[in-house]
């Protein structure tokens, strides 16, 4: 730890992954297993319904995802998935694909596949960070693949690698991203028919509409955990008006009310105390989370492994929040099946108590798994098996990649190798 109790980059890298994998690293060293190749394929999952982040010329084509396949010298394979959203972050399907293919992938070839901390150090050297970790959404896919491979090499699930129980099942929250109040009623009704009893609403910038939306959802679900997410859409002074109004309307927590660089605005919202203030966008590594906590900017974090560079970073951040008595909620980036499996494994292992806003099953209509994830009646099971606990059907991957490529340019795509 740094002087004064802060988190340094070295603390983050070694504390996040090295200790839980000591035994497995020794085992693979005896077998002299190395990462032989990293293959990358870009695709878009088809979608249903309206979600504001998947509109426009490219978003309307589907939910972008980059498949990452890591093969070890003994033939073992690990799968991961990067899930960029151009309207949510500054990473796109194209930039994530190139970063994995030309930078992150080559950086880990030849390394011990269970040395996840060492892999992150190599990725740091390949793509420098700015304010935080460089291209975290892209590298999350490789982090997931390495966890999957490490688990398969040692016969352990994510929870077992961390010395924890599998946990679950996990209660889910249904996303209400409505353009009108009548539309909100229809969206809620669909969620209830699928067994959901908890809801999260997208808000900002119109406080009047947002308050009416919150009241409408609260009336329809009086016992629900109601979570409002502004995705940084309010201005600071507007957020200070919105928070107490949303609280009066029945909202339980307010996520990302303003952009993450509006530090004084977050401090004012936390001091106001109208609602618990969660951060999401802007929290990538444990380093800035430590700083934001010291600055009095938040009551907790909406955790997303896909946002913060993968499982290693997300795990350490959850531990930091729990050690400080702060809140953490489970969230995602409309994660497709592979990324969703990793997220469920993490949240289950750490005993997530509140409903998780994991809306991939709500909006996505395809999968690439040999056996689908268990999602029913508003709940999801954490996969049970080595690594991420799922088996990827490579034929389904090839077909999805080919359909995506044909839709974009009329040509099928082939996996690209990183190294």
C-alpha positions as CSV (number, residue, x, y, z in Angstrom):
1,X,0.0,0.0,0.0
2,X,1.1,3.6,-0.6
3,X,1.9,5.8,2.4
4,X,-1.3,7.0,4.0
5,X,-3.2,3.9,3.0
6,X,-3.7,4.7,-0.7
7,X,-3.7,2.2,-3.6
8,X,-0.7,2.2,-6.0
9,X,-0.7,0.6,-9.4
10,X,1.5,-2.2,-8.1
11,X,-0.9,-2.8,-5.2
12,X,-3.7,-3.0,-7.7
13,X,-2.0,-5.4,-10.0
14,X,-0.6,-7.8,-7.5
15,X,-3.4,-7.6,-4.9
16,X,-6.1,-8.2,-7.5
17,X,-5.0,-11.5,-9.0
18,X,-1.7,-12.9,-7.9
19,X,-2.6,-14.2,-4.4
20,X,-5.7,-16.3,-5.4
21,X,-3.7,-18.0,-8.2
22,X,-0.5,-19.0,-6.4
23,X,-1.4,-22.7,-6.3
24,X,-2.5,-22.7,-10.0
25,X,0.6,-20.8,-11.1
26,X,2.9,-23.4,-9.5
27,X,0.9,-26.2,-11.1
28,X,1.1,-24.8,-14.6
29,X,4.8,-24.0,-14.1
30,X,5.4,-27.7,-13.5
31,X,3.7,-28.4,-16.8
32,X,5.4,-25.5,-18.5
33,X,2.1,-24.3,-20.1
34,X,2.4,-21.0,-21.9
35,X,-0.1,-18.8,-23.8
36,X,0.4,-19.8,-27.5
37,X,-2.0,-17.5,-29.3
38,X,-4.8,-15.0,-28.9
39,X,-7.5,-14.9,-31.5
40,X,-10.0,-12.0,-31.9
41,X,-13.3,-11.8,-33.7
42,X,-15.8,-8.9,-33.9
43,X,-19.5,-9.3,-34.0
44,X,-22.9,-7.7,-33.2
45,X,-25.6,-9.5,-31.3
46,X,-29.1,-8.9,-32.6
47,X,-31.4,-7.0,-30.2
48,X,-35.1,-6.3,-29.5
49,X,-36.8,-3.2,-27.9
50,X,-35.5,0.3,-27.5
51,X,-32.4,1.2,-25.5
52,X,-30.9,4.6,-25.9
53,X,-27.3,3.4,-26.2
54,X,-28.0,1.3,-29.2
55,X,-29.5,3.8,-31.6
56,X,-28.0,5.5,-34.7
57,X,-26.2,4.2,-37.7
58,X,-24.0,1.7,-35.9
59,X,-25.8,0.9,-32.7
60,X,-28.9,-0.1,-34.6
61,X,-26.9,-2.9,-36.2
62,X,-26.8,-4.7,-32.8
63,X,-24.8,-5.0,-29.6
64,X,-21.1,-4.9,-30.4
65,X,-18.9,-7.6,-28.9
66,X,-15.3,-8.8,-29.5
67,X,-14.7,-12.4,-28.9
68,X,-11.3,-13.3,-27.3
69,X,-10.0,-16.9,-27.6
70,X,-6.8,-17.6,-25.7
71,X,-5.1,-21.0,-26.5
72,X,-2.4,-22.4,-24.3
73,X,0.5,-24.6,-25.4
74,X,-1.3,-27.7,-24.1
75,X,-4.4,-27.0,-26.2
76,X,-6.5,-25.6,-23.3
77,X,-8.7,-22.7,-24.3
78,X,-10.2,-19.7,-22.5
79,X,-12.9,-17.4,-23.8
80,X,-13.6,-13.8,-23.0
81,X,-15.6,-10.9,-24.5
82,X,-15.1,-7.2,-24.7
83,X,-18.3,-5.2,-25.0
84,X,-17.8,-1.6,-26.1
85,X,-20.6,0.8,-26.6
86,X,-19.8,3.9,-28.6
87,X,-22.6,6.0,-27.1
88,X,-21.5,5.0,-23.5
89,X,-17.7,5.3,-23.7
90,X,-14.9,6.3,-26.0
91,X,-14.3,2.6,-27.0
92,X,-15.9,1.2,-30.2
93,X,-16.1,-2.2,-31.8
94,X,-13.3,-1.2,-34.1
95,X,-10.9,0.3,-31.5
96,X,-11.4,-2.7,-29.2
97,X,-10.7,-5.2,-31.9
98,X,-7.5,-3.4,-33.0
99,X,-6.3,-3.0,-29.4
100,X,-6.8,-6.7,-28.7
101,X,-5.4,-7.9,-32.0
102,X,-2.3,-5.7,-32.3
103,X,-1.5,-4.6,-28.7
104,X,-2.9,-6.6,-25.8
105,X,-2.9,-10.0,-27.5
106,X,0.8,-10.0,-28.5
107,X,1.7,-8.6,-25.0
108,X,0.6,-11.8,-23.3
109,X,1.7,-14.5,-25.8
110,X,4.4,-16.7,-24.3
111,X,3.4,-15.9,-20.7
112,X,2.1,-18.2,-17.9
113,X,-1.7,-18.2,-18.4
114,X,-2.4,-18.2,-14.7
115,X,-0.2,-15.1,-14.0
116,X,-3.1,-12.7,-14.4
117,X,-1.3,-9.9,-12.5
118,X,1.7,-10.2,-14.8
119,X,-0.6,-10.1,-17.8
120,X,-2.1,-6.8,-16.7
121,X,1.4,-5.4,-16.2
122,X,2.2,-6.5,-19.8
123,X,-1.0,-4.9,-21.1
124,X,-0.2,-1.7,-19.2
125,X,3.1,-1.6,-21.0
126,X,1.4,-2.2,-24.4
127,X,-1.2,0.6,-24.1
128,X,-0.4,3.4,-21.6
129,X,-3.1,4.7,-19.3
130,X,-4.3,8.3,-19.3
131,X,-6.3,9.2,-16.3
132,X,-6.8,5.5,-15.6
133,X,-6.3,2.1,-17.2
134,X,-5.8,2.3,-20.9
135,X,-8.7,0.9,-23.0
136,X,-10.4,-0.9,-20.1
137,X,-13.4,-2.3,-22.0
138,X,-11.1,-3.8,-24.6
139,X,-8.7,-5.4,-22.1
140,X,-11.6,-6.7,-20.0
141,X,-12.2,-9.3,-22.7
142,X,-8.6,-10.7,-22.4
143,X,-8.8,-10.6,-18.6
144,X,-12.0,-12.7,-18.8
145,X,-10.4,-15.2,-21.2
146,X,-7.4,-15.5,-18.9
147,X,-9.6,-16.2,-15.9
148,X,-11.5,-18.8,-17.9
149,X,-8.3,-20.4,-19.0
150,X,-6.7,-20.4,-15.5
151,X,-9.8,-22.0,-14.1
152,X,-9.9,-24.7,-16.7
153,X,-6.2,-25.5,-16.2
154,X,-6.7,-25.9,-12.5
155,X,-10.3,-27.3,-12.5
156,X,-11.6,-24.4,-10.4
157,X,-14.5,-22.0,-10.8
158,X,-14.0,-18.2,-10.4
159,X,-15.4,-18.5,-6.8
160,X,-13.0,-21.4,-6.0
161,X,-10.0,-19.5,-7.4
162,X,-10.9,-16.7,-5.0
163,X,-11.6,-19.1,-2.0
164,X,-15.3,-18.3,-1.9
165,X,-18.6,-20.0,-2.4
166,X,-20.5,-19.9,-5.7
167,X,-23.4,-18.0,-4.3
168,X,-26.7,-17.1,-5.9
169,X,-29.2,-17.2,-7.4
170,X,-29.0,-13.5,-8.3
171,X,-32.2,-11.4,-8.4
172,X,-32.3,-9.2,-11.5
173,X,-33.6,-5.7,-12.2
174,X,-35.6,-4.8,-15.3
175,X,-34.5,-1.7,-17.2
176,X,-37.2,0.9,-18.0
177,X,-35.8,3.2,-20.7
178,X,-39.0,4.9,-21.7
179,X,-39.6,7.8,-24.0
180,X,-43.2,8.3,-22.8
181,X,-45.0,7.4,-19.6
182,X,-47.3,5.1,-21.5
183,X,-44.3,3.3,-22.9
184,X,-43.0,2.9,-19.4
185,X,-46.2,1.0,-18.4
186,X,-45.7,-1.4,-21.4
187,X,-42.1,-2.0,-20.6
188,X,-42.9,-2.7,-16.9
189,X,-45.7,-5.1,-17.9
190,X,-43.3,-7.1,-20.1
191,X,-40.8,-7.3,-17.2
192,X,-43.5,-8.5,-14.8
193,X,-44.6,-11.2,-17.3
194,X,-41.0,-12.5,-17.3
195,X,-41.0,-12.7,-13.5
196,X,-39.2,-9.4,-12.7
197,X,-40.2,-7.6,-9.5
198,X,-37.5,-4.9,-9.4
199,X,-36.8,-2.0,-11.8
200,X,-34.1,0.5,-12.8
201,X,-35.0,3.6,-14.7
202,X,-33.0,5.7,-17.1
203,X,-33.3,9.4,-16.2
204,X,-31.9,12.8,-17.3
205,X,-31.9,15.5,-18.4
206,X,-35.6,16.3,-17.9
207,X,-36.3,16.3,-14.1
208,X,-40.1,16.8,-14.5
209,X,-40.4,13.7,-16.7
210,X,-38.0,11.7,-14.6
211,X,-40.0,12.4,-11.4
212,X,-43.2,11.4,-13.1
213,X,-41.5,8.2,-14.5
214,X,-40.3,7.3,-11.0
215,X,-43.7,7.8,-9.5
216,X,-45.3,5.7,-12.2
217,X,-42.8,2.8,-11.7
218,X,-43.1,3.1,-7.9
219,X,-46.9,2.8,-8.1
220,X,-46.6,-0.2,-10.3
221,X,-44.0,-1.9,-8.1
222,X,-44.5,-0.6,-4.5
223,X,-42.1,-3.2,-3.0
224,X,-39.4,-2.9,-5.6
225,X,-35.8,-1.8,-5.3
226,X,-36.0,1.3,-7.6
227,X,-32.7,2.5,-9.0
228,X,-32.4,5.6,-11.1
229,X,-29.4,6.0,-13.5
230,X,-28.7,9.3,-15.1
231,X,-25.5,8.2,-17.0
232,X,-24.0,11.6,-16.2
233,X,-26.9,13.4,-17.9
234,X,-27.7,16.1,-15.4
235,X,-25.8,19.4,-14.9
236,X,-24.6,19.7,-11.2
237,X,-27.3,22.3,-10.2
238,X,-30.0,20.3,-11.9
239,X,-28.9,17.1,-10.1
240,X,-29.1,18.8,-6.7
241,X,-32.8,19.6,-7.6
242,X,-33.4,16.1,-9.0
243,X,-32.1,14.0,-6.2
244,X,-34.6,15.1,-3.5
245,X,-37.4,15.1,-6.0
246,X,-36.6,11.5,-7.1
247,X,-36.3,10.5,-3.4
248,X,-39.8,11.8,-2.8
249,X,-41.0,9.9,-5.8
250,X,-39.8,6.6,-4.3
251,X,-36.3,6.1,-5.8
252,X,-33.8,4.2,-3.6
253,X,-30.5,5.2,-5.2
254,X,-29.2,7.6,-7.8
255,X,-26.4,6.4,-10.1
256,X,-24.1,8.7,-12.1
257,X,-26.1,11.9,-11.8
258,X,-23.4,14.0,-13.4
259,X,-20.3,13.5,-15.4
260,X,-17.4,11.9,-13.3
261,X,-15.1,14.9,-13.8
262,X,-17.6,17.2,-11.9
263,X,-15.9,16.5,-8.6
264,X,-17.4,19.4,-6.6
265,X,-20.8,18.4,-7.9
266,X,-20.5,14.9,-6.6
267,X,-19.2,16.3,-3.3
268,X,-22.3,18.6,-3.0
269,X,-24.7,15.7,-3.9
270,X,-23.2,13.4,-1.3
271,X,-23.3,16.2,1.3
272,X,-26.9,17.0,0.4
273,X,-27.7,13.3,1.3
274,X,-31.1,13.2,-0.4
275,X,-30.2,9.8,-2.0
276,X,-27.2,7.5,-1.9
277,X,-25.0,8.6,-4.7
278,X,-23.4,5.9,-6.8
279,X,-20.6,6.3,-9.3
280,X,-20.2,4.2,-12.5
281,X,-18.7,6.0,-15.4
282,X,-15.3,7.3,-14.4
283,X,-14.5,4.6,-11.9
284,X,-12.1,2.2,-13.8
285,X,-9.3,1.1,-11.5
286,X,-9.0,0.9,-7.7
287,X,-6.6,3.9,-7.8
288,X,-9.3,6.5,-8.7
289,X,-11.9,4.7,-6.6
290,X,-9.6,5.3,-3.6
291,X,-9.2,9.0,-4.5
292,X,-13.0,9.5,-5.1
293,X,-13.7,7.9,-1.7
294,X,-11.2,10.3,0.0
295,X,-12.7,13.2,-1.8
296,X,-16.2,12.4,-0.4
297,X,-17.8,11.9,-3.8
298,X,-19.8,8.8,-3.4
299,X,-21.8,6.4,-1.3
300,X,-21.0,3.4,-3.5
301,X,-20.3,2.1,-7.0
302,X,-22.4,0.3,-9.6
303,X,-19.9,-2.4,-10.4
304,X,-19.3,-3.5,-14.0
305,X,-16.3,-5.9,-14.7
306,X,-16.7,-5.1,-18.4
307,X,-16.1,-1.4,-17.7
308,X,-13.1,-1.6,-15.4
309,X,-10.7,-3.8,-17.2
310,X,-12.1,-7.1,-16.1
311,X,-12.5,-9.4,-13.1
312,X,-9.2,-8.6,-11.4
313,X,-10.0,-4.9,-11.0
314,X,-13.7,-5.4,-10.2
315,X,-12.9,-7.9,-7.5
316,X,-10.5,-5.6,-5.7
317,X,-12.9,-2.7,-5.9
318,X,-15.7,-4.7,-4.3
319,X,-13.3,-5.7,-1.5
320,X,-12.4,-2.0,-1.1
321,X,-16.0,-0.9,-0.9
322,X,-16.9,-3.7,1.6
323,X,-13.9,-2.9,3.8
324,X,-15.0,0.8,4.0
325,X,-18.7,0.0,4.6
326,X,-19.8,1.5,1.3
327,X,-22.5,0.2,-1.1
328,X,-21.9,-1.8,-4.2
329,X,-24.6,-2.7,-6.7
330,X,-24.3,-5.1,-9.6
331,X,-24.6,-3.7,-13.1
332,X,-23.5,-4.3,-16.6
333,X,-23.1,-3.1,-20.2
334,X,-26.0,-5.1,-21.7
335,X,-23.5,-7.9,-21.5
336,X,-23.9,-10.8,-23.9
337,X,-23.5,-14.4,-22.7
338,X,-19.7,-14.8,-22.1
339,X,-19.3,-11.4,-20.4
340,X,-22.6,-12.0,-18.5
341,X,-21.3,-15.4,-17.2
342,X,-18.2,-13.8,-15.8
343,X,-20.2,-11.0,-14.2
344,X,-22.6,-13.5,-12.6
345,X,-19.7,-15.5,-11.3
346,X,-18.2,-12.5,-9.6
347,X,-21.4,-11.2,-8.1
348,X,-22.4,-14.6,-6.9
349,X,-19.1,-15.2,-5.3
350,X,-19.3,-11.9,-3.4
351,X,-22.9,-12.4,-2.3
352,X,-24.6,-9.5,-4.1
353,X,-27.6,-8.6,-2.0
354,X,-29.5,-6.1,-4.2
355,X,-31.1,-6.8,-7.6
356,X,-28.6,-6.6,-10.4
357,X,-29.2,-4.4,-13.4
358,X,-27.9,-7.0,-15.9
359,X,-30.1,-6.4,-18.9
360,X,-28.5,-8.5,-21.6
361,X,-31.3,-11.1,-21.3
362,X,-33.8,-8.3,-21.7
363,X,-32.5,-6.9,-24.9
364,X,-30.3,-9.6,-26.7
365,X,-31.8,-12.3,-28.8
366,X,-28.8,-14.6,-29.6
367,X,-26.2,-16.6,-27.7
368,X,-23.0,-18.5,-28.5
369,X,-23.1,-21.0,-25.7
370,X,-23.5,-24.8,-26.0
371,X,-25.8,-24.5,-22.9
372,X,-27.6,-21.2,-22.2
373,X,-27.2,-19.4,-18.9
374,X,-30.0,-20.1,-16.5
375,X,-32.2,-16.9,-16.4
376,X,-35.8,-17.3,-15.4
377,X,-38.4,-15.6,-13.3
378,X,-36.3,-12.5,-12.8
379,X,-33.3,-14.4,-11.5
380,X,-30.0,-15.8,-12.8
381,X,-27.8,-18.6,-11.7
382,X,-24.0,-18.1,-11.5
383,X,-22.5,-20.7,-13.8
384,X,-21.0,-23.7,-12.0
385,X,-17.8,-25.2,-13.6
386,X,-14.2,-24.5,-14.3
387,X,-13.2,-20.9,-15.3
388,X,-16.3,-18.9,-16.3
389,X,-18.3,-22.0,-16.1
390,X,-19.7,-22.0,-19.6
391,X,-18.9,-23.8,-22.9
392,X,-18.6,-21.7,-26.0
393,X,-20.0,-23.2,-29.2
394,X,-17.4,-22.1,-31.8
395,X,-19.8,-22.8,-34.7
396,X,-22.3,-20.3,-33.2
397,X,-19.4,-17.7,-32.9
398,X,-18.4,-18.2,-36.5
399,X,-22.0,-17.8,-37.7
400,X,-22.6,-14.7,-35.6
401,X,-19.3,-13.2,-36.9
402,X,-20.1,-14.1,-40.5
403,X,-23.6,-12.6,-40.2
404,X,-22.2,-9.4,-38.7
405,X,-19.6,-9.1,-41.4
406,X,-22.0,-9.9,-44.2
407,X,-24.3,-7.2,-42.9
408,X,-21.5,-4.6,-42.8
409,X,-19.7,-5.3,-46.1
410,X,-21.0,-8.5,-47.7
411,X,-17.9,-10.5,-46.7
412,X,-17.4,-13.1,-43.9
413,X,-14.8,-12.4,-41.3
414,X,-12.1,-14.6,-39.9
415,X,-10.7,-14.6,-36.4
416,X,-7.6,-12.4,-36.2
417,X,-4.6,-13.4,-34.1
418,X,-2.9,-11.3,-31.5
419,X,0.7,-12.6,-31.6
